[in-house]
Amino acid sequence: MSASHTTLRKPHWVVLDDWIDAGHKRFLKHRKFLRIALLICLASIFGGPFLLVQAQYLAAVLRDSVYHSTLRSYQTDLRPGVNRKDVETYLRAKNTPFVQFEESDEVMIGKEHRISPFCGPQDVFVEFRFSTTGGGTPQGNANDTLKTVSLIEKSEGCL
């Protein structure tokens, strides 16, 4: 007679316990990696909005510096006391669109998109304010003299 070898099979709950033990050992082996992965997930969930706000702030600072650089350029080229005709000739020579008012000329240089429930975007202008000589038209008089060059903002659709 030949002796047959019969292997005893482990009951299913023992196999499950072995499988759990092996998984636990794998978990302990990769615990550092899992901690780092968890930190990255938490940082992206909670840090993402913070980084977005910081990026928006930096963009606003950059736009503001461009506005002030443009203002300084106009202030350097057009000093107080210059007449309106010379200012408008300068702007036309630079192909710069402008709007004429009785006491000022305005050049739009940007648009600020601020998040506000009460106001729309704000247009940013360089304003050339003139001392009027009187007797002019609604667009001013060619002999008006430049008083100041400054930045102004105008809101669209504020409540």
Residue, then its C-alpha position, 0 to 999 in steps of 0.5 A: m500500500s502506498a501511503s498518500h500524503t494528505t495535507l491538512r488545509k487550514p480553516h478559512w478563519v486562520v487563512l484570513d488571520d494570516w492574510i491580515d497579519a501579512g497586510h499589517k506587516r506591509f502597512l508597518k513597512h510602508r508607514k512612513f510613505l503613507r504618512i507623507a501621502l496623507l500630509i500631501c493630501l491634507a496640504s493640497i486640500f487645506g493649502g490650495p485655497f491659501l495659495l490661490v489667495q496668495a497668487q491673487y494678492l501677488a497679481a494685484v501687487l504686480r498690476d498696481s506696480v505697473y499702474h504706478s510705473t505708467l503714472r511716473s512715465y506720464q508725470t516725467d514726460l508731462r510736467p504741470g504747467v504744460n497746456r492741454k493742447d500739448v498734452e493731447t498732442y503727446l497722447r495722440a503721438k503715442n496712439t493713446p486713446f483718451v477721453q476729454f472732459e471739461e477739467s480733465d483728460e483720462v487715459m484708461i490703463g487697466k481694469e481691476h476685477r475685485i470680488s465684491p457683492f456690491c460693485g463690478p470691476q473698476d477701471v483704472f485711469v491716469e487723470f490729467r487735471f487742468s486749471t481751466t481758463g474759462g469760456g471753454t467747451p465741454q471738452g475743455n480749452a486748448n489753453d488750459t494748463l496741466k495741474t496734476v497727473s494722478l491715478i483714479e479708479k471708477s467703479e461700474g455698477c456699484l449699489 
